[in-house]
Amino acid sequence: MTAPALIRPPRLYPGDRVAVVAPSGPINPERLDCGLDVLRGWDLDPVASAHVRGTHDTLGYLAAPDEDRARDLQEAWCDPSVKAVFAARGGYGAQRMVDLLDWDAIRAAAPKPLIGFSDVTVLHEAFAVRAGVSTLHGPAVAGEVFLKDDATREQLRRTLFAPEAVRALASVSARPLAPGRARGVTLGGCLAMLATELGTSQARRGAAGGLLLLEDVGEPPYRIDRALTQLIRAGWLDGVAGIVLGSWARCGPYDRVREVLAERLGGLGVPVAEEFGFGHGDSALTVPLGVAAELDATAGTLTFEAPALT
């Protein structure tokens, strides 16, 4: 059974005020400035959150204390003048602050695009499960790929301003790991984060009926195996409709990674597309999460039944 699609936020328009937050790790300030300039070039009015340039006093892998990072995200989401929330980067830390958010207030606020990837997978899952809002698995505005790759920026820009123009996604590198077609609502993100979310308050019961996106960075093949095995043993992949695999940057030779992916996922009996071009690679597609779509693993396409944004 296919899970219901989530609430799709409104699209952006020139002049809109948007917020940039750091829910996880600290930011390279020069990259942040460049990312803000890109948003200004899109005729947006970007506002950096209070702690986006910070670093935790003792835990240097965090942008700020958990309460401050949560407050920044909360205020940005609940501010009616802010029309979208961009994550400046991933890293680590979203798990530490997600339970500090006031979910009653978040549900009461008007939905808006939330854009990010990697550690932001925690927030994608939380906003889906706790608020029923679709989000965008897309590049971080202070990330290297966003700043250096024109195609990455342009596809995100079109998704935000003209989402009907990008209802069909395709990747020149995509190929079938297991051929076929499947329909479902998209979900997922970073494999390691999905595995470590199991058992938490925002973890969904499983991916049944969904089109599952998976990617990761810096995880050797045995750890990819471990995370997939955890999802399988937990029954989380039972009934999944199809799987879309993105990049596996710095995870070792891809043929070794592919062996693990084929061995762990090939037996599920569902279409699986690999190398689809989202995640931590040299370029990154923006992929809506929580929107009904059709996967054609043989052709390497993902076609959405409705635009990502209204």
C-alpha positions in Angstrom: 0.0 0.0 0.0 1.3 3.4 -1.0 1.8 5.9 1.8 -0.1 9.2 1.4 1.8 12.1 -0.1 2.6 15.0 2.3 1.6 18.6 2.3 3.5 20.5 -0.4 4.7 24.0 0.5 4.3 27.0 -1.7 6.9 27.9 -4.3 9.2 30.9 -4.0 8.9 34.3 -5.8 11.4 37.0 -6.4 11.8 39.2 -3.3 11.0 36.4 -0.9 12.8 36.4 2.5 14.5 33.1 3.2 16.5 31.9 6.2 19.8 30.0 6.3 20.3 27.9 9.4 23.0 25.6 10.8 21.3 22.7 12.4 24.4 20.5 12.5 28.1 21.4 12.0 30.0 24.7 11.9 30.1 26.6 8.7 33.0 27.8 6.5 32.3 31.6 6.6 33.6 32.3 3.2 31.5 29.6 1.6 28.5 30.9 3.5 29.0 34.4 2.2 29.3 33.0 -1.3 26.1 30.9 -0.9 24.2 34.0 0.4 25.4 35.9 -2.7 24.0 33.1 -4.9 20.6 33.4 -3.2 20.7 37.2 -3.6 21.4 36.6 -7.3 18.1 34.7 -7.4 16.4 37.9 -6.2 15.8 36.4 -2.7 16.4 38.1 0.5 18.5 35.7 2.6 18.9 36.1 6.3 21.5 34.2 8.3 20.3 32.8 11.6 21.8 34.1 14.8 24.2 31.1 15.3 24.9 30.1 11.7 28.5 31.4 12.0 29.1 29.9 15.4 31.0 27.0 16.8 30.2 25.1 20.1 32.6 26.1 22.8 33.8 22.6 23.6 32.3 20.3 20.9 33.8 21.8 17.8 31.9 19.6 15.4 28.7 21.5 16.3 27.7 25.0 15.1 26.4 26.0 18.5 24.7 24.4 21.6 21.7 22.2 20.8 19.2 24.7 22.2 20.6 27.5 20.1 20.5 25.5 16.8 17.0 24.4 17.6 15.9 27.9 18.4 17.3 29.2 15.1 15.4 26.6 13.1 12.2 27.0 15.1 12.2 30.8 14.7 12.9 30.6 11.0 10.1 28.1 10.4 7.5 29.9 12.5 8.3 33.4 11.2 5.6 34.1 8.6 7.9 36.5 6.8 10.3 33.7 6.0 9.3 31.7 2.9 11.9 29.0 2.9 14.6 27.5 5.2 18.0 26.5 3.8 20.5 24.3 5.7 23.9 25.9 5.3 25.6 22.4 5.6 25.3 18.9 7.1 27.9 17.4 9.3 26.6 16.1 12.6 24.2 17.4 15.2 20.6 17.4 13.9 19.8 14.3 16.1 20.8 16.2 19.2 18.5 19.1 18.6 15.4 17.7 16.7 13.6 16.7 19.9 14.0 20.3 21.3 11.8 21.7 18.5 8.2 22.7 19.4 6.3 20.4 17.0 3.0 21.9 17.9 4.2 25.3 16.9 5.8 23.9 13.7 2.5 22.1 12.7 0.6 25.4 13.4 2.9 27.4 11.1 2.4 27.7 7.4 4.5 25.1 5.5 7.6 26.2 3.6 10.4 24.6 1.7 13.1 23.0 3.8 16.2 22.3 1.8 19.2 20.2 2.8 20.8 16.8 2.7 23.2 14.5 4.6 22.7 15.1 8.3 19.5 17.0 7.4 18.0 13.6 6.7 17.0 13.7 10.4 15.0 16.8 9.8 13.5 15.5 6.6 12.2 12.5 8.5 11.0 14.5 11.4 9.1 17.0 9.3 7.5 14.2 7.4 6.5 12.1 10.5 5.7 14.9 13.0 4.4 17.7 10.7 3.3 15.9 7.6 5.2 18.3 5.3 7.2 17.4 2.2 10.8 18.7 2.0 13.6 19.0 -0.6 16.6 16.7 -0.5 19.0 19.3 -2.0 22.4 20.9 -1.8 23.5 23.0 1.2 24.0 26.6 0.4 27.5 26.8 2.0 28.5 23.4 0.4 31.2 23.0 -2.1 29.0 21.3 -4.7 26.4 24.1 -4.6 29.0 26.7 -5.0 31.0 25.1 -7.8 28.4 23.3 -10.0 26.2 25.4 -12.2 23.8 22.5 -12.9 23.3 21.8 -9.2 22.4 25.4 -8.5 20.1 25.8 -11.5 18.1 22.6 -10.8 17.5 23.8 -7.2 16.5 27.2 -8.4 14.0 25.8 -10.9 12.6 23.5 -8.3 12.0 26.5 -6.0 10.6 29.0 -8.5 9.2 26.8 -11.4 8.6 23.3 -9.9 6.4 22.2 -12.7 9.4 22.4 -15.0 11.3 19.7 -13.1 8.6 17.1 -12.5 10.7 14.5 -14.4 14.2 13.9 -13.1 16.8 12.0 -15.0 20.5 11.4 -14.6 22.9 10.6 -17.4 24.8 8.3 -15.1 21.7 6.4 -13.9 21.4 2.7 -14.7 19.3 -0.2 -13.4 20.7 -2.3 -10.6 17.4 -4.1 -10.8 15.2 -3.1 -13.7 11.5 -2.3 -13.6 9.0 0.4 -12.7 7.4 1.3 -9.4 5.1 3.9 -7.9 5.3 5.4 -4.4 5.9 8.4 -2.2 9.5 9.4 -2.0 11.4 9.3 1.3 14.9 8.7 2.6 18.3 10.4 2.3 21.6 9.5 4.0 21.8 5.8 4.7 23.7 6.1 8.0 21.2 8.6 9.4 18.2 6.5 8.5 19.8 3.5 10.2 20.6 5.4 13.4 17.2 7.0 13.5 15.5 3.6 14.1 13.8 3.5 17.4 13.5 7.2 17.9 10.4 9.2 18.3 10.3 10.5 14.7 11.3 7.2 13.0 8.6 5.9 10.7 7.7 2.3 11.0 9.2 1.5 7.6 9.4 2.3 3.9 6.5 0.1 2.8 4.9 1.4 -0.4 7.5 4.1 -0.8 10.3 5.0 -3.2 13.4 5.0 -1.0 16.3 7.3 -1.7 19.7 6.2 -0.4 23.2 7.8 -0.5 26.1 8.3 1.8 29.6 9.7 2.1 32.8 8.3 3.7 31.4 5.0 4.6 33.5 1.9 3.6 31.6 -1.0 2.1 31.3 -3.0 5.3 29.6 -0.1 7.1 27.2 0.3 4.2 26.5 -3.4 4.5 26.0 -2.9 8.3 23.5 0.0 7.9 21.5 -1.9 5.2 21.5 -5.0 7.3 20.2 -3.1 10.2 17.3 -1.7 8.1 16.6 -5.2 6.8 16.7 -6.9 10.2 14.4 -4.2 11.6 11.8 -4.9 8.8 12.2 -1.3 7.7 12.5 -2.3 4.0 9.6 -4.7 4.0 7.2 -3.7 1.3 9.3 -0.9 -0.2 8.1 -0.2 -3.8 11.5 0.8 -5.3 14.9 2.2 -4.5 16.8 5.1 -6.0 20.6 5.1 -5.2 22.6 8.3 -5.3 26.3 9.0 -4.8 28.7 7.1 -2.5 31.5 9.6 -2.4 34.7 8.5 -0.6 33.1 5.1 0.2 35.9 3.2 -1.7 36.0 1.9 -5.2 32.4 1.9 -6.6 32.6 -1.7 -7.8 33.1 -2.8 -4.2 30.2 -0.6 -3.0 28.1 -1.9 -5.9 28.7 -5.5 -4.8 27.3 -4.7 -1.4 24.3 -2.7 -2.8 23.5 -5.5 -5.2 23.8 -8.3 -2.6 21.8 -6.5 0.1 19.1 -4.9 -2.1 18.9 -7.2 -5.1 16.9 -9.8 -3.3 14.1 -7.5 -2.4 12.5 -8.0 -5.8 11.9 -4.4 -6.5 13.2 -1.9 -9.1 16.5 -0.3 -8.1 18.2 2.5 -10.0 21.8 3.3 -9.2 24.1 6.3 -9.7 21.1 8.6 -9.9 23.1 11.8 -9.2 21.9 13.1 -5.8 23.8 13.3 -2.6 27.5 14.0 -1.9 28.8 13.7 -5.5 30.3 16.3 -7.8 26.8 17.4 -8.8 23.6 16.9 -7.0 20.0 16.8 -8.1 17.3 18.2 -5.8 14.8 15.5 -5.2 11.4 16.2 -3.4 10.6 13.9 -0.5 7.0 13.1 0.4 5.7 13.4 -3.1 4.2 10.6 -5.2 6.3 9.6 -8.1 7.0 6.8 -10.6 10.5 5.3 -10.8 11.6 3.7 -14.1 14.8 2.1 -13.1 15.5 0.8 -16.6 15.3 4.3 -18.1 16.8 6.0 -15.1 13.9 8.4 -14.6 11.9 9.6 -11.6 8.6 11.3 -12.6 6.5 13.1 -10.0 2.7 13.1 -10.1 2.7 16.7 -9.0 5.2 19.5 -8.7 7.4 19.6 -5.6 5.9 22.9 -4.6 2.4 24.4 -5.1 
